Amino acid sequence: MTTDQTVVVSGIQPSGTLHLGNYFGAIRQHIDFHTKHESYYFIVNYHALTTVNDKEALERYTLDVALDYLALGFDPQHSCLFLQSDVPEVAELAWILLCLTPVGLLERGVSFKDKVAQGLSANAGLFTYPVLQAADILAYGGTLVPVGADQKQNLEISRDLAQKFNLTFCPEDQPLLPLPDPYILDHVAVVPGIDGRKMSKSYGNTIGIFDEGKPLKKKVMSIVTDTKTLEEPKDPANDNVFALIKLFASPEQQEEIATAYRAGGYGYGDAKKVLLGMINEYYGEARERRRELAKSPDDVRDILRECGRRAREKAQGIVAAARERCGLLTTY
């Protein structure tokens, strides 16, 4: 662990196979941050229960997320990678915060409305999701939270609840919960899926981080493009294939391929083959690491268990202080 005062906190939901949108939108930044600051990255299996009701699927997705992060370079000696459910104090803190949360604040939640509009069940877990998310952050004294721009409102709720707890239960000069700052990952372009919409598990249009072989080739070759012929000049700025190429290519490679687009005589099939090669090269070493890790799932569970123990120690101190501040007697 580092000794600076920054505490980075972020969660990863195990609701399906992680894809390129997850990687470039968040995971890459998580891997970058985790060696620079004290960091807590947890697999949010409590949150996943709002949408996943299949026991075997949730267990599989949870272990897959851990395998993916470790294969992509997460070092558990530097920071914690663990299961949300291994720190039950988070659920206790969430209840304390719920008792301070106006219903109207949750009713204005954009994320809840969006998910219901997409067809998800309007269950109470989904409705109160931002409060559990706040507890996830505040239980570890989180000060910096890397999130996408779509999560900014939820971070504002976390700050509001931390402030309300401090004002309600703490002496003015002794606040317990820090107000976390968002690190907005809005500099990352929206990653298009194979149908041109934002890459999302809910749309079924994803390219998995660890897809390979024929399944990967099939997805790449099915990326939607316009109907321009091989000979016609093309606009790289309005092409889904080029948008994905930009994620992997150097500036020089981007310019070279963009020039070929504009000149004509360069087909979308050519661009898709280039993209396929870039994906294979970029994730080649991580694929090998993942295959080796998958051979020893008990070792992966041991990593999660040890990181969870360290994270729980941190949370226990903060939640015990929160219990004391709000008058919850402890008799054990």
Summary of the structure (lengths in Angstrom):
residues: 332
radius of gyration: 21.9
end to end distance: 31.5
largest distance: 78.9
contacts: 1030
relative contact order: 0.14
helix: 57%
strand: 8%
